[in-house]
C-alpha cells in the first residue's frame, strides 16, 4: 500500500472484527461474505467478482473509460482497457449502430418537404451569428 503508514494503522483499528481484532479480508470472507453468498444460492462468489460485475455493467452502459478507471482504482486507463477490452469492443459496436441511425435521421432531414418540420435554415443563421 502507498501512503502514510500511520493512516493505515489507524484505519485497521477503526474497522475491526466482532472480537475487536484487525479485520482481514479472509476473515471477512469466511465469516460474512461466503455465508451471505451461499444463503442466496451463489456459493463460491467472491468480492472480486462483484467488483468485476460492477465494472462490466458500467462499461455496458457506456461509462467513460476514465470513469471506470477511477471507480476501480486502476493506475491508468490503459490497464482498464486491457482488462475490459472485450466489453469495450461490444460497446463500440453499439456506438457504431447509434451513429448509423443518427446519420440516417440526418439524411432523412435533408430531403424533407419545404415547410414541413423545423426551419433548419433559421437555426443555421442563428448559429452563424453567435458562433
Secondary structure, 3 states (H helix, E strand, C coil): CCCCHHHHHHHHHHCECCCCCECCHHHHHHHHHHHHHHHCCCCCCCHHHHHHHHHHHHHHCCCCHHHHHHHHCCCCHHHHHHHHHHHHHHHHHHHHHHHHHHHHHHHHHHCCCCCCCCCHHHHHHHHHHHC
